[in-house]
Amino acid sequence: MPPISVPTLRQRRLGVELRKLRQRADLSSTEAAARLGINQARISMIEAGKYPVSADRVRAMARSYTCQDTDLVDALASMTGGRTRGWWDEYREFLPPELMDIAELEHRAAELRVALAIHIPALLQTTDHARALLREAVPPFRPYEIEHWLSHRIKRQVVLHRERPVRYSAILHEAALRMQYGGPPTARAQLGHLIELSKQDNVSIRVIPFARASFPGNGQSIDYVSGPVPELDTVQLDTHHGCAFLDSEAHLAKYRTVLDRMEASSLKPAESRDFIHRIAQEL
């Protein structure tokens, strides 16, 4: 099989997790290669996500590394094969690669937890609200670029409405609810959309009012994506220079704690729904 020139986040993550298993077994890549009957360069390529690996090979590597966690091994085996094609592939020519990775992460997530201070989460945005945000991009998007970004963003929202929807929890600061992107009519429609979504069994929306004495997280946007097993969770952070993906045990534990503290500082879902309704009436 030929090497993978540009591995996806999923392919890179599989390689990272296989390297972790090898390192926990206290094996060098040379020693691992000897046990598996392949050359050391192949091990390095697999661990970089640059060489396809089969489910059988992953299981053989796990046995060689004496990994006893069958749930983790099964999850890693399910990540094998070539690049999985999804609806997001039609956008690869037009949008940054990390947006394809985000869409695939969301598509495969067991649960999504997000927290934002001044924006509505992408999966909860109306079309008009999203378009208003995209028009503020720096440098500015051309009209056709806006439509590509907008279409991709709206299609991501299918994970909330499919036959087996993802469990989704959002924590929003009051500031995000009061920002009038697109003007008052667009803002009112966006708040109404949040209220309706919050009635879905799989969606929880909680608000941190200005009046609360604490605001954990310092306003940073956080997306916590739960994988099939906790070891495969991912944190996605937005920065001015693109997306950052974190998967170390220390980072995962940190952001779980931050989200838990933010949730403890927020209103309960029913209280949050009433709070959003009051803000909408003020517009």
Steps between C-alpha positions, in 0.01 A plus 500: 500500500634847417578748781241764592622843391264708717356292786172607660470577870346155549794329328751706698321421825510126431875527453540700822305243700703211356819683597365543855435125522854426382653745745296360791646159410846662526588398146704698251369523146782267393402241762133527406583454133702187576211350697254576220727390217502837323765767462543792740416757232157340459434536875593867482274558200206327672549704816506818293171405338672486163463131425169306482461231761240223519288403799689170519830687508376726781393196703838334436678815617284517813580134582868565443479801732311288761201735502218340701240774442269327252264799471789726399637243256157458340465879468843529339424215261186684390715800400697305240478493123527778248353845527132472584290697255217707641293794387785729608730367227327713239640806678867396508580711195344814648552503878790453745579136587423551869134564414484152347654361819244683716210368292629143524562532875144619553362230270666225706465656846325320785435836667582867443555758775563861401546831679509847344503853635411735213382272220221251447641150430517410131263206539235730651524790254226603261595556137460878529703518821780289350507712185526819707798355688675389182466848353719626787795275410847655476616502227151515349357204314379534143126435461551148362738421789234604750257259336748211521567565870130551569391181323764296684397647837131429452566144380699434819177553694354172373665323795237657727205382290593164349335171596752447782592859591810585699460610861580871501561732798567871451596756763455859383584823675232768501730712282456254212122535525509879491727540197275619215682358200297580191276745690206457740276286271781252437591499869138434606470214252827354629381510861171340398697227325695433821177471697358245256822296486520493880172305502662205320582206725859485375574874537581683824559877500611673818570870554748678726346843575704815549380499862681177586802562721728255317580425138739205466690464174585868445277526195684242290296310243508126579372200304537168680437201273445166672624200306391134523731463803633778726855456372381619157337823617613822329495867596468752218586865564452793263791740458566800276725275291266203462396201706703323767431134584612364839495137609752455781364358825599819683318727254189282496483497880552877516219585261259251656558681828451842341173390338378346825573825685327705231196274519491543878499880449217491247122504522319171464360423150140606577620819671729567205212463254299760693804726519550483121131576450524815716798626301315439172207707628736790574623522140 
